[in-house]
């Protein structure tokens, strides 16, 4: 219902003031929440920025070290391409060694499994022949 100045009552006015007070309270809560959120986001952004600066600093140091290393290698007559090729060969050999080690471990496990099966067969044979002899003894000589 729409009120005009001549039709509004004290109760209606009190209700309107209460609605305004409630709206102001909700607005204050929303502003406080937004401020806390902004502070949290700001802290995270600062940490991310510091981390990025640290990464950039480490990258600059690594680039400088690489330039110095290449210059030193060239000064001593080395070719950086040859060194890169050697490094690639070392990585390849390491990868091959690791793969071979895994294959060896797999083969050793297979040998152990085969030994376990063979020993089970030996036990079964031993007990199987003993059971056969026991049965033969129990059955008597006429049934053999």
Secondary structure as UniProt FT lines:
FT   TURN            5..7
FT   HELIX           10..75
FT   TURN            76..77
FT   HELIX           80..139
FT   HELIX           141..143
//
